């Protein structure tokens, strides 16, 4: 099964630059392989080899009608921070259980070397691209995400209060490694845009005060985005949560080009588009819960409305508010895609 469209990355590039594309542009960060397999049909490669994973991911995105493919970086051997084992099924608790809680554990931690890793994987992924398609690269987690995983959220709050010097070194040890990762990949000719992924908030507020983000997180994001821009490529912020107090820093300090991840209970995509149109591109935003629980007609109506809203102003790509996990009904996902591909 395929929506049937020849990829044209320039259409997404136009959106990321807040321009008006020639036709609607679809966007997703992650599409569960259970859905990609439907699009690929007999072309799906069984097995868990790196080649099979990349083939299915890259060609699956093209078969679904996207002008690009992201990469399942979490499955690849590039800059993985060893993290504590936590019990979870479909949800991961992050409050406690970190491996870095003080200076002694910080110094004993086996920090990964960003110079070492299977970076040649980019060449393999690029070999599966079809004409007109590019890679939209993401990072192996973000600065705050990785630090929170290493320390545990509540324990990190205490560390910032009790030992800010150690906390600063923890953030910097993660930050410079992520910066080096982006430096090593961003110039690859197959990469057309880059996702700076880092979840920053709860439903009601950011994880930390603005001042804390400005001191520990944002300086690294500025350097990462500057490097992406230096390569002539757009930087997409993927961040979940309520970022209300952070927008000035995001737009004027970090200077991201586009934002992905929206929830109706925080900031509906319609409101986000009206608020930020012209300052940054808006990607996706059709709430995942809405996609799961609505009728096909309701999904089609909302998607058409978003495309009509943005038709004359540009700077919008149609997609979900976060990702397409396995539990989104395929027909509901396809209803959204068809609106954007017609």
N, C-alpha and C positions, 0 to 999 in steps of 0.2 A: 504494500500500500504506500502511495506517495502523493503528496499534494501537487507535485509536478511543477517545479519552478527552477529555472537556471539561477544559481547563486550570482549575486552582484554585490560584492562587499562595499563598493562605493555608495550604495544606498544606505547601508548602516553608517558609514563614515559621515555621510551628509547629516543624518540624524544626530550623531554624536557632536557635530559642530553646530547644532541647533538650526540646521537648514531644513528645507522641504524636499524630501525624497520624491522620486518619480512615481513611486507606488508604496503601498503600506509595507512596513518592515517589521518582521517578527523578532522577538528577543527572549531568550531564556539563558539563565546561568547554568542550571542543571536540569537535564531531562533523564528520569530514571531509565536504565536500560530496558526495563520491561516494556516501556512504550517505544523506544527506538527499535526494538526487535520487531514490532508490528510493522513499522515503516519499511524496514529492510527486507522482511520476508525471507526468501531463499538466500539472500545475500548475507544474512547474519552468520557470523563465524562463531562456532561453539568453542569453549575452552577458556582458560584464564591466563593465557600467555599475554605478554605485553602487546604483541602484534595484534592479537585478536581483539583485545580491549580497545586499542586505539583505532583499529579499523572500524569496529562497530560504532564507536563514539563519533568519529569524524564523519564517516559516511552516513551514519544515522541522522546526524544534524542536517546534512545536505538533503537526505531523503525526506525529512520532515519539513523542508522548505526554508531553512535558515541560510543566511548568506555567509556564515562563518561556523566554526565549531569551537567550543571551549575544550579544555582538556581535563580529564579526571585526575588531577595532580595528586590527590590524596591516595591514589593507588600506585603512584610512581615513586621511585627511589631518588627523590630530590629534596634536600633540606627538610628532613623530618625531625622535629623536636621530640625526643623520647618523653612520653607523658605517663602519668600514673594510670594503673588499671582501675577503672571505676565500673561498678555494676550498673548496667543499663540494658534496656531492650530497644525501645524506639525513642527514648528521651534520656538525656545525659545530665545528671546533676553536677554542678560545678562549684558548689559552695566550699567544700573542704576537700582534703585528700591530696593536696599538692605535694610535689617532691622538693620544692624550694621554699623554705620557710624562714631561713636566716642566712647569715653570711657563710657559715660552715657548709650548709647544703648548696648554696650558690656556687661556692668554689669547688665543691666535689662533683657538681653536675657534669655529665659527659656532653658538652656542647658540640653540636654537629658542625662540620666544616663546610661552609657554602661553596668552597672550591671543588668539593668532591660530590659527585652525583651523576646520574645518568642523563646529563644534559643533551646527549645525542638523541634522546627521545624526541626532541623537537624535529629533527630531520626525519625520523620515522613517521611522526604524526603528519608532517608536511607532505610526505609521499602519498598520503591518502586523500589529500585535498583535490577537489575537482576544479577546473578553471572557473575563476570568479570568486572562489571561496578562500577565506583567510582564517587564521587562528585568533581567537580572543583569549589571551593568556591571563590566568589568575595566579595569585600567590599561594604558598603553602600556609594558609591562615594569615592573620594579621598580627600586628604588634600586641594589641590588647588581648586578642583571642589567645595567642600563644602564652602570654604572661599569665593570664587568668587560668589557663589549663595547667601551667606549671606550678602555680602557687595556690590555686583554689580561691574563689572570689572573696569569701569572707576573710580568709587568712590574708589575702592581698590587701584588703582594707586595713587590717591591723598592722601589716608590715609597713604600709605607707605612713601610718601614724607613728609607729614605734621606732622604725629604722628607715627613714626616707633615703638615706645614702645607699643602703643595700637595695632598696626598691628601685632606685635610679639605675644602679648597675644591672639589675635584672632586666629592666626595660631596654637599656642600651645594648645588652648582650643579645637580646632578641632583635632589636631594631637594626643594628648594623649588619646582621646576617641576612635579614630580609632585604635590606637595601642592596647588598651584594648579589643576592639572588636576582633581583630585578635588573641590576646592571648586566648580569651575565646573559639574560634572555631577551631583553627588550629590543635589541638591534637585529634579531633574527628576521630575515626577509618575509617569512611566512606569517609573522605576527602583525596584525593590523590594528589592534587596540589592546589595552591592558586593563584588567580588573584589579583594583586595590580593595581586597575583601577583608573586612574587619568589623565584627558586630560590636556596637557601641551602646546599646541601650535595652532597658526593659520596655514594657508597654507604656509606662507613664512618664519615664524620664531616662536620661543617660545613666550608665553604670556609675560614673564618677562626675564630680563637679567639673565645670568648665576649666577652672584653674589647674586641676590635676591633669586633664587631657592636654592642656596647653603646655604643661611642663614635661610630661612623660611620653605622650603619644604623638601629638601633632608635629613636633620637629622632625620625626622620622618620616611621617607621611609627606611633609613638604619636600624632603629630599627625594623620596621615591617618586612623587609626581613630577618633580622637576626633571628627574632623569628620564621619565617616560616622555615628557614633553620635549626634552632634548633630542629624543629619537624621532620626533615628529609624529607622535602617536597620541591619541586621546586616552585619558585616564578615567575609568569608570569606578565610582565608589559603590561597592555593595556593602551595605550595613543595615542590619535589622535593629528595630527598637525606636524609641522616641528620641529624636535628635534635636528637638526644638531649641535648646539653648546653644547649640553648636553650629547653627547654619552660617553665621557670619564667618567663623573660622573655616568652615568647609568651603565656602564659596570664595572668600576674599583672601584667606591665608593659604590653604592647601591648593585651591584653584582646580578643583575637579571639573571635568567636562560633562559628566552625566551621573545620575544617581539611579541605583537599582535597589529594590526591596521596599515595598509599601504594604501597609495593612490598613484595612478600612477602620479598625478601632483606634488607629493612631493618626494617620493622615491619608484619607482616600486619594487615589491617584488623580481624580478630577480636580480636587483642591490643590494638590501638589503642582499639577500642570499650570493652573491659573496663577499660582503664586510664583513659580520659578521659570516659567516659559521665557526663553531668551537669555536667561542667566546660566542654565544648565539643561541638558537633555533629560527627559524623563523616560525611563525604560520600564516596561511591564506595568505592574500595578493592579492587574485584575486579581483581586484578593483570592488566596488559595482556598480559604473556607467558602467563599462565594462560588468558586469553580466546582468545589466538591458538592455543594448543597443546592445549587440552583438548577432550574430546568434548562434545557438546551436553548429554548427561546429567550430566557432571561440572559443567558450568557451572550448570545448573539446580539441582543439589543444593546447591552452595555458596551460590548466591544465596538460595535458600529458607532455608538455615540462617542466613544473616545477618539476614534479615527476621524469622525466628522468635526469634533472639537479642535483637533490638531491639524486638520487638512490644510488650512490657509496659513498657519503659523509654523508648522514643522516642529522638529525637536522632540518627536515622540516615536517610540517603537512599541508595538503591541505584544503583551505577554503577561505571564502571571506575576503576582506580587512578590514571589520569592523563587519558586522552582516548581518543577512538575514531579513530585514524588510518586511512588508506586501506587498510593491510595487515591490519587486523583482519577476518577473514571475516565477511561480512554475517550469515550464519546464526548465527554464534557471538554476535555483538552482539545479534541479535534474540532469541536464547534468553535472554539476561540481561534484556532489556527485557520480554519476555513474562511472566517471573516477577514483575516489579514492577508490571505492569499488570493482572494477573489478580486 
